[in-house]
Amino acid sequence: MIDTIFGGAGAPYQFSLDFGVQLSQDFPITVGGGEHYITYYDVRNCEYTDTITIDEPDPIVVSFDPAEIEIELGDSIVLQPIITGAVVDTFVWSPAALLLNPLVLNPTAYTFESQTYSLVVQDENGCTGTGSILINIDPNRNVFIPNIFIPGNPAGINDHFNVYAGAGVKQVNFMRVFNRWGELMYERESFYPDNDNLSEGWNGQYKGDYVNPGVYVYTIEVEFLDDRVLLYRGDVTVVR
């Protein structure tokens, strides 16, 4: 909208922006930053063109370095946005439900599947900036099952057979060991492996006696934090 126009042959006056359509003097129009041409028209359609320059502030930039991160299932990570061009007045994270503390600028992401998080920031003038970061979940399942152990080892090393679990494991639903005739030697259900307890698991005994050296078969069902259930089958060698 033009506040005041005078001169020429008089009113009513009109104007155009950047050689566009003619508009009445009191017509509101939005003008972006940079150089613009305003042409004024009097009642006889005589015209005069003026040049104006509107200063535009630096854009608000929201970025992440790196913009893509991979974490293990069950791990969490603090998001660290890099914000330039503004003093943040308000901000919104999305999806907020997948952040442990979405009301802070450095929230913690905790997700069981790959997810993109977006941040919109706004300064006191209403200018906004947006950035995003992709958190990928490592598809590998952190389960280790040894294939040999030494029951009764006097050194107390590698003398039990157990499953070792890393981040992302909710629990072991069951662990069963059989001899070559299918007879159940050992069974344990609904537990989370203690990787620091070297005496946990099967000690190589059956009914109070150590089993004979040889190859034994196991089935181990593991449940993960993302509710996926995997059945591991294999064999373990008993050495005496």
Residue pairs with C-beta under 8 A, 6 or more apart in sequence:
1 25
1 26
1 27
1 28
1 29
2 13
2 15
2 25
2 26
2 38
2 40
5 11
5 13
5 15
5 25
5 40
7 42
8 40
8 42
8 43
8 44
8 46
8 48
9 42
9 43
9 44
9 46
10 42
10 43
11 42
11 43
12 24
12 25
12 43
13 25
13 40
13 41
13 42
13 43
14 22
14 23
14 24
14 25
14 40
14 41
15 22
15 23
15 25
15 38
15 39
15 40
15 41
16 22
16 23
16 38
16 39
16 41
17 23
17 29
17 31
17 36
17 37
17 38
18 36
18 37
19 37
19 39
22 41
23 29
31 54
32 54
32 56
33 54
33 55
33 56
33 57
34 53
34 54
34 56
35 51
35 52
35 53
36 51
36 52
36 53
36 54
37 49
37 50
37 51
38 49
38 50
38 51
38 52
39 47
39 48
39 49
39 50
40 47
40 48
40 49
40 50
41 47
57 85
57 125
57 127
58 84
58 85
59 85
59 129
60 83
60 84
60 85
60 86
60 121
60 123
60 127
60 128
60 129
61 82
61 83
61 84
61 85
61 129
61 131
62 81
62 82
62 83
62 119
62 120
62 121
62 129
62 130
62 131
63 81
63 82
63 84
63 131
64 79
64 80
64 81
64 82
64 131
64 132
64 133
65 82
67 132
67 133
67 134
68 133
68 134
68 136
69 77
69 133
69 134
69 135
69 136
70 135
70 136
70 137
70 138
71 77
71 135
71 136
71 137
71 138
72 137
72 138
72 140
72 142
72 166
72 167
72 168
73 112
73 137
73 138
73 141
73 142
73 167
73 168
73 224
73 225
73 226
74 112
74 167
74 168
74 169
74 225
75 167
75 168
76 100
76 108
76 109
76 110
77 108
77 109
77 135
78 106
78 107
78 108
78 109
79 99
79 106
79 107
79 108
79 109
79 117
79 119
79 133
80 106
81 105
81 106
81 119
81 121
81 131
81 133
83 105
83 121
83 129
85 129
86 121
86 123
86 127
86 129
87 123
87 124
88 105
88 121
88 122
88 123
89 122
89 123
89 124
90 121
90 122
91 105
91 119
91 120
91 121
91 122
92 119
92 120
93 99
93 102
93 107
93 117
93 118
93 119
94 117
94 118
94 120
95 115
95 117
96 102
98 109
98 110
98 111
98 115
98 117
99 107
99 108
99 109
99 110
99 117
100 107
100 108
100 109
100 110
101 107
101 108
109 115
109 117
109 135
111 135
111 137
112 137
112 225
112 226
113 137
113 226
114 134
114 135
114 136
114 137
115 134
115 135
116 132
116 133
116 134
116 135
117 132
117 133
117 135
118 130
118 131
118 132
119 130
119 131
119 132
120 128
120 129
120 130
121 128
121 129
121 130
122 128
141 168
141 222
141 224
141 230
142 165
142 166
142 167
142 168
142 169
143 163
143 164
143 165
143 166
143 169
143 222
143 230
143 232
144 163
144 164
144 166
145 163
145 164
145 218
145 220
145 232
145 234
145 236
146 158
146 161
146 162
146 164
146 236
147 234
147 235
147 236
147 237
148 158
148 236
148 237
148 238
148 239
149 158
149 159
149 160
149 161
149 204
149 236
149 237
149 238
149 239
150 157
150 158
150 159
150 204
150 238
150 239
150 240
151 159
151 160
151 203
151 204
151 205
151 210
151 211
151 238
151 240
152 159
152 203
152 204
152 210
152 240
153 159
156 198
157 198
159 198
159 199
159 203
159 204
160 198
160 199
160 200
160 201
160 202
160 203
160 204
161 177
161 186
161 201
161 202
161 204
161 218
161 236
162 175
162 193
162 200
162 201
162 202
163 172
163 175
163 193
163 201
163 220
163 222
163 232
164 193
164 195
165 172
165 192
165 193
165 195
165 222
168 224
168 225
168 226
169 192
169 193
169 222
169 223
169 224
169 225
170 192
170 223
170 224
170 225
170 227
171 190
171 191
171 192
171 222
171 223
172 188
172 190
172 191
172 192
172 193
172 220
172 221
172 222
172 223
173 189
173 190
173 221
173 222
173 223
173 229
174 187
174 188
174 189
174 190
174 219
174 220
174 221
175 186
175 187
175 188
175 189
175 191
175 201
175 202
175 218
175 219
175 220
176 184
176 186
176 187
176 218
176 219
176 220
177 184
177 185
177 186
177 187
177 202
177 216
177 217
177 218
177 236
178 184
178 185
178 216
178 217
178 218
178 219
179 185
179 211
179 214
179 216
179 217
180 214
180 215
180 216
180 217
185 202
185 206
185 211
185 216
186 202
186 206
188 201
188 202
193 200
193 201
194 200
204 210
204 211
204 238
205 211
210 240
211 238
212 238
212 240
213 237
213 238
213 239
213 240
214 237
214 238
215 235
215 236
215 237
215 238
216 235
216 236
216 237
216 238
217 233
217 234
217 235
218 232
218 233
218 234
218 235
218 236
219 231
219 232
219 233
220 231
220 232
220 233
221 229
221 230
221 231
221 232
222 229
222 230
222 231
222 232
223 229
224 230
